[in-house]
């Protein structure tokens, strides 16, 4: 029986506390005076009988209290074909793990003046419930529910998938704000796929996550042994202890934590990509560097603050200088993190000027240690930023739970609150060394963004550079440009012929040896589009499309993204080895190109081997014809090239299928009906003009599209 929270049955140990009329409105919370405390860092820690670690940070007269639980479920732990499972599970558990038809749990918390929140990053998932102090038993009850599986049902999964699908599609057409930062991450973390993927993938990828996947992740990571709970705000320690034991002392212990380390590949050449933004009026650029997990991280953070300060790179925004905007952002993560500088230019040549200034400032900072006043100013800025991140009870509980889960001490986490001024712990020399080691041009990834139709300054000198494609070697690149490997090494400072190169690496090559490339077509990604399908459609190779867009051939493409489709060079077959094709005459890339071979569109439930058997060919030949491994998974809507069968089967007579419909029965859902007919929910709703969250009525007739 699903537990239903009943206030009359809840412990009433906090009856003398503040009235539940106090709410958690963020605006009101900001205006509330800070409670008078003598020591912000006074905490108590213990471990409950279940094995759950607990850290308590009371502020006696605070009106609100926050309960945050961190679990060791991060995006970096996802399997390559299960992207989004962490976020889906978090969405399911946001309102607690209990479910009942008689109680709306989100409404229950909201009506008592509280709110549930969740944060998912690459190393953890953290849930927080913030309520008036008199409702602390409710917050603990919600936290208790997340150790259970009552919310893990097919209907709840479909609902969560629909909510996230809407979120994932917000801003997909925003090049500068969404597409460019995602591309920068993929480039910066080449060789470390666990940190290259977004925390929320495209809706099509969420469709592949099953209930079994979600339950397996919950069983593996949502146990007391892989969790840490923090309580911060207005509560009494002696009253809280029995509440903790009664609510959380006997939750599921789960599996022991198994720490895993991701080996980062050290970048040794710059990585570069360009994007076109139809909505932009001026060019912009994102510069990115991977932040290490070492002790040098603090010094590097200070170095970036100094680098972007008003006396250094920041001066490019003064008056009518090259940039109109300059912004530094550094991820708050315990593992590898990305540091980014975003700039907006003031003219067609501005990005070249900005990059030159950036190189000069980094070079100077790497050679000469910053002055003492710059170091103190950077430390003060760091200190103030971290203190601001600990202002509310929710902030402190969140950082305490996540930090303790990941191995930090409470004293380290709350250190900014222990000192009114920043401790003088960094030296200028330490900052110089960190900048020299991690911010060099060879460790940088860049995405430049230009307005549509601009003759950008890179277009003329592009033959001087080569962007490395998957599978390429220095020898192959040298041969392509009629030079030698030693010649490439001489032209590219820091390039080691014995060190691997990676897709996206930017190499200087001899001018004049690469033929002028024809202008690419533009294709706006639609539902079910894949790189393989686009390659077949336009008669070019997957590798060529990936190269033209600065991405990996194995990378997923997102709905609404605009891709450049290179034209095959005249007189040369495309790298897809598909033979001659017709060249589309329409520059907007709307003409269909008729390939010289048969195609098969993958349907729900089909596999590579199943398609091969159905078509009378071997799985090996089918995989080779499409550049896949024999064990590769295929996706619904993916277009596969079909080689001629070894033995031609006698063609079966074509029978026209009559229209198929389905009359909705009581209790049926879109997901259940789609599954019955081997379809996805997206296909079923598209065929009937329904929203993903549409409620079906008994007797309603649905069209069932042909597979």
Secondary structure as GFF3:
##gff-version 3
##sequence-region A 1 707
A	DSSP	three_ten_helix	7	9	.	.	.	ID=ss1
A	DSSP	alpha_helix	26	31	.	.	.	ID=ss2
A	DSSP	beta_strand	44	47	.	.	.	ID=ss3
A	DSSP	beta_strand	53	58	.	.	.	ID=ss4
A	DSSP	beta_strand	64	71	.	.	.	ID=ss5
A	DSSP	three_ten_helix	75	77	.	.	.	ID=ss6
A	DSSP	alpha_helix	85	93	.	.	.	ID=ss7
A	DSSP	alpha_helix	105	111	.	.	.	ID=ss8
A	DSSP	beta_strand	115	120	.	.	.	ID=ss9
A	DSSP	beta_strand	125	132	.	.	.	ID=ss10
A	DSSP	three_ten_helix	133	135	.	.	.	ID=ss11
A	DSSP	alpha_helix	136	145	.	.	.	ID=ss12
A	DSSP	alpha_helix	154	169	.	.	.	ID=ss13
A	DSSP	pi_helix	175	179	.	.	.	ID=ss14
A	DSSP	alpha_helix	180	188	.	.	.	ID=ss15
A	DSSP	alpha_helix	193	196	.	.	.	ID=ss16
A	DSSP	alpha_helix	203	206	.	.	.	ID=ss17
A	DSSP	alpha_helix	211	221	.	.	.	ID=ss18
A	DSSP	three_ten_helix	224	226	.	.	.	ID=ss19
A	DSSP	beta_strand	227	233	.	.	.	ID=ss20
A	DSSP	alpha_helix	237	248	.	.	.	ID=ss21
A	DSSP	beta_strand	271	277	.	.	.	ID=ss22
A	DSSP	beta_strand	284	291	.	.	.	ID=ss23
A	DSSP	alpha_helix	296	307	.	.	.	ID=ss24
A	DSSP	three_ten_helix	313	317	.	.	.	ID=ss25
A	DSSP	beta_strand	323	330	.	.	.	ID=ss26
A	DSSP	beta_strand	337	345	.	.	.	ID=ss27
A	DSSP	alpha_helix	350	367	.	.	.	ID=ss28
A	DSSP	alpha_helix	372	388	.	.	.	ID=ss29
A	DSSP	alpha_helix	393	405	.	.	.	ID=ss30
A	DSSP	alpha_helix	410	413	.	.	.	ID=ss31
A	DSSP	alpha_helix	415	418	.	.	.	ID=ss32
A	DSSP	alpha_helix	428	438	.	.	.	ID=ss33
A	DSSP	three_ten_helix	441	443	.	.	.	ID=ss34
A	DSSP	beta_strand	445	451	.	.	.	ID=ss35
A	DSSP	alpha_helix	458	461	.	.	.	ID=ss36
A	DSSP	three_ten_helix	462	464	.	.	.	ID=ss37
A	DSSP	beta_strand	465	467	.	.	.	ID=ss38
A	DSSP	alpha_helix	474	480	.	.	.	ID=ss39
A	DSSP	alpha_helix	485	491	.	.	.	ID=ss40
A	DSSP	beta_strand	506	508	.	.	.	ID=ss41
A	DSSP	beta_strand	521	524	.	.	.	ID=ss42
A	DSSP	alpha_helix	531	538	.	.	.	ID=ss43
A	DSSP	alpha_helix	542	548	.	.	.	ID=ss44
A	DSSP	beta_strand	562	565	.	.	.	ID=ss45
A	DSSP	beta_strand	598	601	.	.	.	ID=ss46
A	DSSP	alpha_helix	608	615	.	.	.	ID=ss47
A	DSSP	alpha_helix	619	625	.	.	.	ID=ss48
A	DSSP	beta_strand	639	642	.	.	.	ID=ss49
A	DSSP	beta_strand	660	663	.	.	.	ID=ss50
A	DSSP	alpha_helix	670	676	.	.	.	ID=ss51
A	DSSP	alpha_helix	681	688	.	.	.	ID=ss52
A	DSSP	beta_strand	701	704	.	.	.	ID=ss53
###
